[in-house]
């Protein structure tokens, strides 16, 4: 794959941990600074549901100070969901719809912030995109407090829950 240019979409999924917005802030700020690669940066309202329903908004129009405030903001600023997609092998309908939306908007980068199910969704979307020859990069961005993602030493939210528990004791 040559240097891929196109729009990025950022979505949040699962419970709103203390770091879910900080993870979004890092992705958004980095994408906005790299206009040579990212021709636009969009947020999906309420996670993958917002992609399926094409409820996406241009994060480039947001005040950079507001984006920066996400580092210290609780909750899920883009909206979250717990919509688990079916197995790609059993039902491709939602995955094909997502790729249809991505193609219509020239989305070439998908950043999905969440836990295990979100990482699985990003992986399956990347696999399907390769299968149908659509150039796209799907990235799972961890935010889980469980510290249970495979191949991950410390998830971003793990420190916040460890600190809370130690303080509570």
JOTA-V753357 format. One line per field, one symbol per residue. burial: b if it has 16 or more other C-alpha atoms within 10 Angstrom, else e. Layout:
# JOTA-V753357
burial = ???
This chain:
# JOTA-V753357
burial = eeeebbbbbbbbbbbbbbbbbbbbbebbbebbeeeebbbbbbbbbbbbbbbbebebbebbeeeeeebbebbeeeebbbbbbbeebeebeeeeebbbebbebbeeebbbbbbbbbbbbbbbbbbbbbbbbeeeeebbbbbbbbbbbebebeeeeebbbbbebeeeeeeee
